């Protein structure tokens, strides 16, 4: 039995029960975006809200995946150069971080930025991660605060590292030329009394109450997908709504106080012509558990991460429609090199150099991960001076 399977865990049993009841309440079919929201964020039960360790460099640590700040301290130290420039450009001294994870990035930024930051605000829905962040950031207790609800006026520099990929997505399935939305149904076993007793009785490999079911839909991808072959993909209304909300708050602050802001989003993804390429017929949805990837979000629910790549064209369009400027879009490799990653590594240890290299090498994080900058007014950020790919969006 996999050490991370939680079939006998009361919390996972409660999560399955919650999902079953949500399916019943929805009439027997639950859109995947609503299922994903429960699986990841149900209070106290979802993957990002439960006690499991998420972030680490190896499965031996009990973690599921590594992010750039855990991989190398030079990620945050280098990003700090861009944040410092953005604080000056926006004439602010406040940083906002969404989904701060272990707190590693916040610590690296605060250590490097020093007095340039007077307030560092973290927005994170996970109580267990907030507790870990408070320990990590204890020496900055006078600067760091946590909020669950955004203020009506928001100014400063916003950072989101691997935030968009964890936002719930809708699944669209083209089958025999017709488009369907893919959702989740509960397939009860014969004589099943309740979810919890079934989970206790059944092997975790035999239990598969959750099943896929497609419904005809008027929803479509943002671009037409060439070909007549069956095709599965994702659309991202929640990520677009998130950008709209950020824009509303930043622009309201600019109108009211004269202080706006800038947003830096780092994540894996593509522009739409690559995202909805005819050959990407199985979409990008993926799960992560103990540093292994699998494509089945309906198994081990609550015990593993569920993600989808980011449609960066959709993010850019949402930002522009909301009144923000797209300040730049490039690979993580170009961004970090532009921000000065390499010179300090001359005197770094071999281990530090090796870890930092993974941030920029093409087969690691350098090419797949992208950085997008948005702002309330137009300026040219340091990280996009070479290799800007905004023209590809």
PyMOL commands that set and color helices and strands:
alter all, ss='L'
color gray80, all
select helices_A, chain A and resi 10-25+32-41+47-49+59-61+68-71+73-90+104-116+127-136+138-140+164-166+195-201+237-257+272-275+312-322+332-338+341-347+350-358+362-366+382-384+390-392
alter helices_A, ss='H'
color red, helices_A
select strands_A, chain A and resi 30-31+94-98+119-123+144-147+156-161+170-175+178-186+210-216+231-235+261-270+286-289+292-294+305-307+310-311+325-331+369-375
alter strands_A, ss='S'
color yellow, strands_A
deselect
rebuild
show_as cartoon
